[in-house]
Structures are given as C-alpha cells and as structure tokens.
Amino acid sequence: MTDHTFSIDELYRGTVYDSAGDKIGAVKQVYTDDTTGEPQFVTVNTGLFGARESFVPVRGATRQGDDIHVPYTKDFVKDAPGIDADGHMEESEQDELFRYYDYSGGGRDTTTHDRDTTAGVGGLGGLGDGSLDRDRDLDLDGDRDRTADLGDESIVRREEQLNVGTERVETGRLRIRKHVVTEQQTVTVPVEREEFEVVREPITGTSTGGALGDDEIAVTTHAERPVVDKEVVDAERIGVEKRTVTDQERVSADVSKEEVDIDREGDVDRDRGIDGDGGLRR
C-alpha cells in the first residue's frame, strides 16, 4: 500500500529510493517544522561509508512499507546543497534547499530537475518562522540494520579466486592400417608317379597253341604333379582397447586481489570502522 503520510518513527525506519527505484540510503535524521512539528526534510547517508548526509524533502514522497520513494534521482539528491546536519537549520539554508528542490508549490516534473531554478518559497505554507529543527539523532547501536547506514557510496574490494577443473583434450592418435605385401612361400607336397619294369617269366608245360605272328601291348604310366591354388581366409582380428588411468598434477597460477588504502583528512574518528561482518563498530 502506498500513501503520503509519515510519522517520525516511520521515517527513521525507512530507506530512501529514488525516482528510478534505485536505493539512495537509509534515513539518518528527520527535520521538523518548528511550529507544526510536521516532518519536512530527512537526511540520507550518501557519502563514502555514510560520512556525508544529503537533505531530501518529505513532500512528494510515497511510502511502501519501510521504503520511502522520492521523486528525485539519486545523483540529484547527492548534489543537494551541502548543509551541516548538526541541529537547527537556518532560514538561509532552508531557502537554498527550497530553491534547489523547486519548492514553489506548483506542479512540476518530478523525475527531472534543474538545480539552477530560481523559484522561490512563496507557495510553501505552514513553516511558521521558516526554521526547521532536527528531530533526533539516529541510534547506531539500536535495532536497525546498521549496514544500511553506509548508503550506496561504498566500494567493494574484489579478488580473484582460483577455480581448478579439468577439460578433455586430444593428446595423441593411434591409427591401424592394413596393406598387401607379397612373400615367397615354399611348401613340400608328396606326389606319386608310376614307373614300369619289364618282367619276363618262362612258361613250362602244355603249349598255348598260338601261332607265330607280330603282336604288341601298350602300357600307360601316370604321375602326380603339384597344383597351386589360393583363397582368402580370415587370419586374425585386430582392435584397440582404451583404458583410463588417473594421475596427479599440480597446477599453479597467479591470482590478483584488490587492497584498500584509506587516506584520512581532518578530524576523522579513527575508532569507527567496519567490522568483519559488514556492520558498523564504534
């Protein structure tokens, strides 16, 4: 739910966001009208580590829970006149803020601002003698989220982190090729052949009664000879079987990190800083 009514306690619990929805910072102080007691301005931590407070009007702001949305950009708020947020605000300081935020009371574009505007404060009523008082200081040791008081003007220290993994790369290649070669082989094969021998055997006894005349017989001999023929047969199967082995390798790499140097000028509270959990310490 969005409304335009703020109590002082609601403002102190609030965090201010600009017209684009970007966070500006947590509310540090509330300034009220001397006569009516109504909140008129709040200060927001915008400096480095919350060292600077910027004034922003309550008028025109809307509330969504503890979020306070103002019709100004973050850069515009950060460039507001630098006024010491140390208690009572002088009338001249109010006028400077009124001129900056175009507090003329008329309808204006709430998303863009011209800080050179010369509009006066005649349209603003209910300020009594024109002076504002700071309502109270914010207790840094209270229950609020203390990291919110740093605002957005902070730096983040970064460093590189070594992430080690593995990737699969090609380390070698095995190629198996086959080709035809010719070699001389000698094989001993047993062969048979027929030979002839003339056998004479005398005949005794009764005569066969044959007549004299010419006669002949023909005898054929045989022999084996080697015959060579070739056929293709499967001799063996050749393949490649892979196995995975695990080795240990040490990896070294350079990593960079940012370091922070803090320069102090003037009267700076050296005992106040940021603790290891990101909160404020006193």
Steps between C-alpha positions, in 0.01 A plus 500: 500500500627849409422818690637850559476522881807447712560489870843573638546139606408377152756731348773380730426141405502584132742459214478757221473400133519732201256552212654209308466262796871503583598508865642832623559412865355468847337790681745656741314800647153656481446879492160632609321834478555708814132594514308197378745226591438337162796332327634714215842359414699185564869445459634196318845347523654547156871550568768236509425272797207727583726796579281753316134578559287638217169679559187387317145637547224288645242675285421298188637178650300178514532207737496130420552318826829636639609617154473872431487595132586858409443667160868576445795317352777375726758726338270800549467426872875448535562840340267682739653799683745392766353608831635389835246260649582603855172619645303817420479602134533871426250676278764572237583130489133415458470745214796341328340155526160635392650654190692184418193276534272756323275539804263741324193295571404464134471190287838399357675205345608287795748287310726766350637802683689817416714602794529856351130567563423835666153414623428644843331358806184710487282200427608306808285548809498384859868565579436761767814712534663303221742302716533126535643291783656159487268265683758262646812307419493148376623245753760294318497243776123442471311223328529642145699339228826688553639404161224704338657816646791462263286607208595417144827691492723220604765299324516127464840335532533216253748224454556220258424148606676201348248250366665179386324250281581269213435506131525218251764564236652284227845375598573245227358284226546134413436392143489137383531442127526180299669458165598210270852364485625204292741244632639175365384183672641149439284201581600134463225289347521118462427385141470154349609374159489169324810321369514192283715190516509223232446165666589179316359170632569166323200277411529129560261223427229483233526739207230762448483408130545848379625587159802697421443859411552863602335637814534794737366638824481867613540596864426852629672640809367780723656750736373774741618858474448790742212731425501847664175682582439794739205609711450787744434398859460697828825482689445718811299794634687812615339772713585770758379497856531826701530526876499801729774559753504778761806712566558787743615835360581822687363821349635847578358834386524866594193654665445870567314672778414856585633667810352806663697809602317742728605866499368706787477876491389725781330385816407142422385256766758226461324266743198462282515264208353192348518172679553163336125438469442815297343696790611820664716497812570791730 
